[in-house]
Amino acid sequence: FHKQHGRYPGVSNYQVEEDIGKLKSCLTGFLQEYGLSVMVKDDYVHELLIKIHVSVVSSSCRYGAAEPHTIAAFLGGAAAQEVIKIITKQFVIFNNTYIYSGMSQTSATFQL
């Protein structure tokens, strides 16, 4: 989406509705690029998948350029843990930089 439109989907509230269709077409193109069929023969399953698809696309548009709430909650918890370490002076805090990958669910610390 960013490559085609030069911005993230749904950054402003007035863009959410128009971005749903744009993001849906980007997603369909992406699936077709990898040879994945987006058509389902069973009408009931197809209707259900379309509803889920629209729901997921709508939710993605609401985030704009921000992170989903699950990532924000995880990073907030990690930050809170570091604050507790500083206050209690019982554990060693992160040395410098903490990086979390929500895609692979891994994290690492680096001294820069």
CORPE-V62408 format. One record per pair of residues at least 4 apart in sequence whose C-alpha atoms are under 6 Angstrom apart, sorted by sequence separation. I is the first residue (numbers start at 1). GAP is how many residues later the second one is. If there is no record, write none. Layout:
BEGIN
[[I | GAP] [I | GAP]]
END
This chain:
BEGIN
[[1 | 4] [2 | 4] [15 | 4] [19 | 4] [20 | 4] [32 | 4] [42 | 4] [45 | 4] [49 | 4] [54 | 4] [69 | 4] [72 | 4] [85 | 4] [101 | 4] [2 | 5] [10 | 5] [31 | 5] [101 | 5] [2 | 6] [10 | 6] [40 | 6] [85 | 6] [100 | 6] [100 | 7] [99 | 8] [99 | 9] [9 | 10] [98 | 10] [82 | 11] [98 | 11] [97 | 12] [97 | 13] [96 | 15] [95 | 16] [20 | 38] [16 | 45] [10 | 51] [9 | 52] [10 | 52] [11 | 53] [10 | 54] [9 | 55] [8 | 56] [8 | 57]]
END
